[in-house]
Amino acid sequence: MDAGPMTRPRRRDAAATRAALLAAARTLMVEHGVEGTSTRDVASAAGVNQALVYRYFGSKEKLFAEAASSDADTPEDIILTTPLADLPRVLLERILDVVTSEDASELSRLVAAANDQTVRAVLQHRIETSFATRLAARLEGPEAALRAELFAAVLVGVGFLRHKVGTRALSTADREVLVAQVNRMVAPLLEP
């Protein structure tokens, strides 16, 4: 009795599956909003079983949080390894590079498609854990957490106004001049 050709089980590629789920989530959430996108839709668009969404991300909210994140906008290594005196310049240059990237445009559309509570929770978590907490740990003197968040607010605000809002002076300023001005403004926040 011939059982026919033996088929091998399909080999799983966790990284590829995860990447496919994230790509599908970004696309669908931009098109339909976070509330209008189901985990079933994401799984279907990625060509996988819905259970894998929960296996890799745990929940729709965690999927959104990761989809709204980008390796390009993660400053942890910079904060931990850059000398404090150089940090304003290095981080602002990084922010200016990131806000003009394709990832940033996709992230902006994704954030705009989400409801305020979801966006607020994701952004708050990222700013506090990826940025402010790490920077505050490196600062000496009083109110380190407040100074770290003020530092973040200025840098992110400059990037946002320059590239997303397009205010005249910021959007046309020479990059070196802009970085030097911001550096002078925020450097005192890093001092004890």
C-alpha positions as CSV (number, residue, x, y, z in Angstrom):
1,M,0.0,0.0,0.0
2,D,1.5,3.3,-1.1
3,A,0.9,6.1,1.4
4,G,1.9,8.7,-1.2
5,P,4.8,11.2,-1.0
6,M,5.8,12.1,2.6
7,T,5.4,15.7,3.4
8,R,7.7,17.4,5.8
9,P,6.1,19.6,8.5
10,R,6.5,23.3,7.6
11,R,9.5,24.8,9.4
12,R,8.6,27.7,11.7
13,D,10.5,30.9,11.6
14,A,9.6,32.8,14.8
15,A,11.3,36.0,13.7
16,A,9.7,36.0,10.3
17,T,6.3,35.3,11.8
18,R,6.7,38.1,14.3
19,A,7.8,40.5,11.6
20,A,4.9,39.6,9.4
21,L,2.5,40.2,12.3
22,L,4.0,43.6,13.0
23,A,3.9,44.6,9.4
24,A,0.3,43.5,9.0
25,A,-0.7,45.3,12.3
26,R,0.9,48.6,11.1
27,T,-0.8,48.5,7.8
28,L,-4.2,47.6,9.2
29,M,-4.1,49.9,12.1
30,V,-3.1,52.8,9.8
31,E,-6.0,52.0,7.5
32,H,-8.7,51.1,10.1
33,G,-7.5,52.5,13.4
34,V,-6.6,50.4,16.4
35,E,-10.2,50.0,17.4
36,G,-11.2,48.9,13.9
37,T,-8.4,46.3,13.6
38,S,-8.9,42.8,15.2
39,T,-6.3,40.3,16.0
40,R,-8.0,38.0,13.6
41,D,-7.5,40.6,10.8
42,V,-3.9,40.9,11.7
43,A,-3.3,37.2,11.7
44,S,-5.1,36.7,8.4
45,A,-3.1,39.5,6.7
46,A,0.1,37.9,8.0
47,G,-1.0,34.4,6.9
48,V,-0.9,32.9,10.3
49,N,-3.2,31.6,13.0
50,Q,-4.7,34.1,15.3
51,A,-3.3,32.3,18.3
52,L,0.2,33.4,17.2
53,V,-0.7,37.1,17.8
54,Y,-1.3,36.2,21.5
55,R,1.7,33.9,21.6
56,Y,4.1,36.6,20.4
57,F,2.5,39.7,21.9
58,G,0.0,38.7,24.6
59,S,-2.7,41.2,23.7
60,K,-3.9,43.6,21.0
61,E,-2.6,46.5,23.1
62,K,0.9,45.0,23.4
63,L,0.8,44.4,19.6
64,F,0.0,48.1,19.1
65,A,2.7,49.2,21.5
66,E,5.3,47.2,19.6
67,A,3.9,48.1,16.2
68,A,4.2,51.8,17.2
69,S,7.8,51.3,18.3
70,S,10.7,51.3,15.9
71,D,14.3,50.2,16.5
72,A,15.2,53.5,14.9
73,D,13.6,55.5,17.7
74,T,15.0,53.6,20.7
75,P,17.5,55.8,22.5
76,E,18.5,53.4,25.3
77,D,22.1,52.7,24.1
78,I,22.7,56.4,23.3
79,I,21.6,57.4,26.8
80,L,23.6,54.8,28.5
81,T,26.9,55.2,26.6
82,T,27.2,58.8,25.5
83,P,29.0,61.2,27.8
84,L,26.5,63.6,29.3
85,A,28.2,66.6,27.8
86,D,27.6,65.2,24.3
87,L,24.1,63.8,25.0
88,P,22.0,66.8,23.8
89,R,23.8,67.0,20.5
90,V,23.9,63.3,19.8
91,L,20.2,62.7,20.8
92,L,18.9,65.7,18.9
93,E,20.8,64.7,15.8
94,R,19.3,61.2,16.2
95,I,15.8,62.6,16.7
96,L,16.1,64.8,13.6
97,D,17.3,61.8,11.6
98,V,14.4,59.6,12.9
99,V,11.6,62.1,12.3
100,T,12.5,62.3,8.7
101,S,12.7,58.5,8.1
102,E,10.0,56.3,6.6
103,D,9.6,54.6,9.9
104,A,8.7,57.9,11.5
105,S,6.1,58.7,8.9
106,E,4.5,55.2,9.4
107,L,4.7,55.7,13.2
108,S,3.0,59.1,12.9
109,R,0.1,57.6,10.8
110,L,-0.2,54.7,13.3
111,V,-0.3,57.0,16.3
112,A,-2.9,59.3,14.6
113,A,-5.1,56.2,13.9
114,A,-5.1,55.2,17.5
115,N,-7.4,56.5,20.3
116,D,-5.9,58.9,22.8
117,Q,-5.8,56.5,25.7
118,T,-3.9,53.9,23.8
119,V,-1.5,56.4,22.3
120,R,-1.0,58.1,25.7
121,A,-0.2,54.8,27.4
122,V,2.3,53.6,24.8
123,L,4.1,57.0,24.6
124,Q,4.2,57.4,28.3
125,H,5.6,54.0,28.8
126,R,8.3,54.5,26.1
127,I,9.3,57.9,27.3
128,E,9.5,56.9,30.9
129,T,11.2,53.5,30.5
130,S,13.3,54.0,27.4
131,F,14.3,57.6,28.0
132,A,13.6,59.4,31.2
133,T,14.3,56.7,33.8
134,R,17.6,55.8,32.2
135,L,18.7,59.4,31.9
136,A,17.6,60.3,35.4
137,A,19.7,57.4,36.7
138,R,22.8,59.1,35.2
139,L,22.0,62.6,36.6
140,E,23.3,63.9,39.8
141,G,21.5,66.5,42.0
142,P,17.9,67.2,42.8
143,E,14.8,66.5,40.7
144,A,16.7,64.2,38.3
145,A,13.5,62.6,37.0
146,L,11.9,66.0,36.3
147,R,15.1,67.3,34.5
148,A,15.2,64.1,32.4
149,E,11.6,64.5,31.3
150,L,12.1,68.2,30.5
151,F,15.2,67.3,28.5
152,A,13.0,64.7,26.5
153,A,10.2,67.2,26.1
154,V,12.5,69.8,24.5
155,L,14.2,67.4,22.2
156,V,11.1,65.7,21.0
157,G,9.3,69.0,20.7
158,V,12.0,70.5,18.5
159,G,11.9,67.4,16.2
160,F,8.1,67.5,16.1
161,L,7.9,71.3,15.3
162,R,10.6,71.1,12.7
163,H,9.4,68.1,10.7
164,K,5.7,67.5,11.5
165,V,4.3,71.0,12.1
166,G,6.8,72.8,10.0
167,T,7.1,76.1,11.9
168,R,9.1,78.6,9.8
169,A,12.2,79.2,11.9
170,L,12.7,75.6,13.0
171,S,12.0,74.1,9.7
172,T,14.4,76.3,7.8
173,A,17.1,76.6,10.5
174,D,20.6,75.3,9.6
175,R,20.9,71.9,11.3
176,E,24.2,72.7,13.0
177,V,22.9,76.1,14.3
178,L,19.7,74.4,15.6
179,V,21.7,71.7,17.4
180,A,24.0,74.2,18.9
181,Q,21.1,76.4,20.2
182,V,19.2,73.4,21.6
183,N,22.4,72.1,23.2
184,R,23.0,75.4,25.0
185,M,19.4,75.4,26.2
186,V,19.2,71.9,27.6
187,A,22.8,71.4,28.8
188,P,21.9,72.9,32.2
189,L,19.3,70.2,32.8
190,L,22.1,67.6,32.8
191,E,24.1,69.4,35.4
192,P,23.7,68.8,39.2
